[in-house]
């Protein structure tokens, strides 16, 4: 439990630092002379350079543990921010953002793998994943507005220096206070007979896996949802800062990002949702998210900030549910590989979103693209090899036994 507390603390600082850059990177690029299409390319490359890092993390975290990858990712990202404060043209910024995308790719698989390993039951795993989402969202509530305010007060150069040193100090603290839990020492999810019964109840094919010596496969259709989600989020992150690139406008943009995070915080605070089927939460959360993007694209007469709040609510439902769904389908093994594939899916979507928005925004609303991608994911998700009814019976079993 001590490891989880320290990990949450460092994650809060790291996410606060990283989300503080959301409303200021686009105005900074514009100040260097970058066009909207170039900004879309920069944001896309930042995401696509996650892929090699995700692949390395998938094998490395399972073999060497999470601690060193967390320390490296935070420290290297801080050093890049220090360099970023000295760039003088868009191409230098593009290069540094691409390298930053690579080093930060290790952070999410390492943190989520460590959280999954320190859990003592399936319900506990779900709570830890919800806690990860809660910390992430709590940090992102105030950080965009804080980042915009920081730049308005001290300028881009000093702001990037401050944010970089915060990450470096956080990495140093993580080196001393985070302790790994090796895979072979992880506590069984429910202990003895309960673990066996739970595995059979949720269709994890535990006995078949033991006989064949293979880890249960995770259906690939599941990963279409994080691709669509991150594509939609990339479009939103691209479009909101372009509403205004002045220092005064950055404050408004930061507040809009904070409203999205407040919506996620609202649903993450509903702890009773963790006892519902992860499949059902993922499916209906994605459907609500798609409807919200459609409403924005169609110009539905609802206040924009209210639609952003609904977007955040849907994200707050999906993120912890998707993590729990993947943990169940992985059979309790190779968390590093599973979460690295999840990170790859997020990276692919985050690459497609800004790229499509930058190239097509003159022809069609990018929010329509987000809606179509999410609806495709919602349509195919029910076809993966498990039924919601089976999951609900499993949740009932663990809620009574836990």
Helices and strands as residue ranges (DSSP letters): H 2-19, H 22-31, H 36-48, H 50-64, H 67-84, H 90-117, H 122-177, G 183-185, H 192-201, H 206-212, G 220-222, H 223-242, H 247-268, G 271-275, H 278-298, H 304-330, H 335-360, H 366-381, H 388-401
